[in-house]
Amino acid sequence: MPGKIQSVATRRSLIITLVALQFVTVALILLVSRVSNENVLLKQASLILEKTAQESLIHAQGYLRPAKRIALTTSNLFSQNIFKNNDEAIEQYFLAQLQEHLEFTGIYIAGLQGDFHYVSRNRDRPNTTYRIKKIDHSSGEKRTVLRWLDGYLNPVGIPEAIQDDYDPLSRPWYKAALKANKLIWTEPYIFFTSKKPGITLSIPVYNGTEIKGILGVDIELADLSEFLSTLNLGESGSALIMNKQQRFIAISGDQLDRDDMLNATELHFKQKSQQMLAEKAVAIFFNEYDAQGKARGVKFNFGNTRYLAAFVPFKVNAEGPEWILVTYAPEHTFLKKIRQTEKTNISIAVCILLLSISIGWVLATRTWKPVEGWLDQAITDQLTGLYNRHHLFAIGKRLYDRVRRSTNENLSLALIDLDNFKSINDRYGHNVGDEVLKNIGWRIQSELRPEDIVARFGGEEFIALFPNTEIDKAVMVVERLQKTLRTDPVQSRKGTISVTLSAGISSTEHVKQDLSFVGFIELADKALYQAKNSGKDKVEIA
C-alpha cells in the first residue's frame, strides 16, 4: 500500500544517511589525524636531520683530527732528532700509528733529496697487512726496496728491489706543504700506489729553522665514505662530503663503484640515478648556503620522491680546505612508521564502521517498527490503507504547484463518490459498509499506474491524481472502474452487494493559472455534484 511503500523508502533513506554520516565522520577523523601527524613528524624529522648533520660533522672532524695531532707530534719528534735516522725506529713508530688509527691509510716522510720512508696498509699479497717502501739516494743512485709484514708485524717473503718512477718531490702533498711552509690538507688526488682517490695531511719537518723534509698522513676517500656509512640516517638516508668546487669527497652507503675509482679523480657511483640525486642535493646547498656555518634544513623533489636535507659547511681545522657535509633522506623514511600505523588505524576504523553499521541496521530494523506504525498512522487511512486526506493535501499541493510551473505537464484529478452508500450502511450495517469501502479502495488502486496517487478523501469519497494525463484518459480510467463494478459486484459477508459510483474530473488543461489546489478540488466537486444530479453512476468533467 502507499503508506507502506513510503515507510520503506523513508527507512532506507534514514539508514543510508546514518551510514554515510558515520563514514564521513570516520574519514574526516582519519584525514585530520593523518595531516596533523605528518606535519608534526616532518617538522621533527627536519630537526632530527639537522641535528644528525651537526653530529655527523662532529664525528667527521673527530675522524680526521687525529691526523693533525699525529702529524704535529711526529714532525716535532723528527725536528728534535728523536729517531736519529734510525729506520727501524721510524718504521715501528709509523706501524704503531697505523695500528692505533684505523682511518690512516699510510704515514711517511720524504727528504729534500727525494729519500722516502713510507709505511702503509696493503693486502695485495697473501697474508700481508702492511707494506714498507724505502727510497734511498745515499749511494748517489735511486734505490727502491719493498717489504711486507703481516698483522703481527712479522716479515712476509723477502725484500724486493724495484724500479718505478715514483718521485715524492713531485707529489701534490709534498709541493703544497713545501710551498705553504705549514701544515695543510690537500684536495682529493689519486694515490700513487693504490690508484685510489684520497686526501693527505702534510707538514714540514724542520732542522732548526730550515725544512729538512715533509711528513704526510694519507686517508683514502673510500675509508671516509665507510665512516659516513656508520652514521644512523635511516634505511634510505645518505650523508656526503663535498668541497666548494662541488666535487664529492665522500658519500655514505654502498653507492660507490670501487673498481671505477681506479685512475679516477672523482667518485663514481654504481647507478647514474644515485649520482644525480647526490648532485641535486649539492646544488640545493648553494641556494641555501648559511654563511654562519649552521645546519640548514631544506626540502627538494627528485623524481617522484620528496627529500629532506640538511647542510653544514665546515673546516677540518684552520689549515684545512672548506668542505660541506650534507645529510638527506626521503620523507617516506620518516613517515614509514606512521603509514603503517595509519593502515592499522584504517583497518580498525573499517571494522568499527562495519560493526556500527550492523548494529545500526539491527536497531533501525527493530526500532523502526513502532516508528513505521506512527508514520503509517500519520499518512494512511486506517480502514482502506490508502493515503489519508492530510497526506493527500501535502503531496497533492506539491505536485499541483510543480505542474502549474511547467509548460509541458498536465495533471488530472478525479473525485469519486459511492452512490447511495448510506443505504448500504443502513441495510447491512457499518461493518459491511467498511468492507465495501476497503474493496472499492483496492479496486481504484488496482486500476491506477504506479505514478498515480489515490487517497480516501472522507466518508465514501476518494480522490485520484493522474500526473501527465489528459482529462479524457482520466475519464476512461474511471469509466473502466464503473464497468468493473457493474459486471463484478462487491462480495461481502452478507453476500453480493451492487455498488455504483459517480465522479467529477478536473484538469489543469482547463483551469486558470491562479487557481489553488483547493480550488482545483472544488472544480471536481462541482462536476461530481452534476454527476449525482444527472442520475448517478456518471462521470462529469469540470
PyMOL commands that set and color helices and strands:
alter all, ss='L'
color gray80, all
select helices_A, chain A and resi 2-79+87-100+168-170+172-180+221-229+259-261+272-285+331-379+389-405+421-428+430-447+471-487+508-510+517-533
alter helices_A, ss='H'
color red, helices_A
select strands_A, chain A and resi 106-111+116-121+130-136+143-149+160-162+184-185+189-190+197-207+210-220+238-243+248-251+296-302+305-315+322-330+411-418+453-458+461-467+490-492+495-497+501-507+539-541
alter strands_A, ss='S'
color yellow, strands_A
deselect
rebuild
show_as cartoon
